[in-house]
C-alpha cells in the first residue's frame, strides 16, 4: 500500500500537528470504530525531536490509511480471508513484531505497568457481565472476556493499543471483515502477555519467552508488500524519502 505523507505543521502554541480527512464513503464506519468522522489528527509536543516527529508522522499516516483501506475492502467484500488457525498464526507474527520493536530498549517498567493496568481495568473490565459482578469467584480467570459481545466491544481499543493497522500495513495485508475480527481477537488474547514481557525486560529480566512456542506457523496469504520488517518500516521511510517529499519543511525551518 502506497503511503501518502501529509504535512506536519506547527501551531501557534508551539505544538506539532497533522491532519488527514476521512473519505466520505467510510466516514460512518470510521466514526463508529475510531471516534472521529471527518478528520483524523495527530498532535505532538512542540519539543518532540525532529527525527522522532517524522517517524511518528509516518506511523500515524500508515495507520489511518490502513484503516481506510481495510474499511473499503470489507465494504466491498474484498480483503484476505483467514481461518481461525491462521488468524492465531498471524497474531504470532504480530507478537514477534510488537515485542521486537521494544525489547532492546523497553524504557521504564512504569510505562508497561500503566499500559497493562489500562488494558485490564479500562478496556476489558468495564465490559464484565452482571453475572460476573454478582459472583466474581465463579469466574476467577475472566472467561467472560471471550464472549462474542465482549470481543466486539473491546476490539477497537485492542486494535489501537496493539497498533494493528500499522502491523497490517507493514505486512501489506487487508483482511476481510471476518478475518479482521478473528485476527484482532487473537491479538487481544496475546496483548497482555506481550506487555508483561516488556515490563519484565524493563526490569532487567531477560529469561526466555515461551509464548512464541504456542503459535502455529503462518502459511497462507500473500507475501508482505514492503519487504521491510514492521519495526523498521517507518525508520526506513525517514532514511530513504527526502525531507521535502515528507513535506516537513515547516518543521525543518524551526
Beta strands, then each sheet from edge to edge (+ up, - down):
strand 1: 9-10
strand 2: 16-21
strand 3: 39-44
sheet 1: 1+ 2- 3+
end
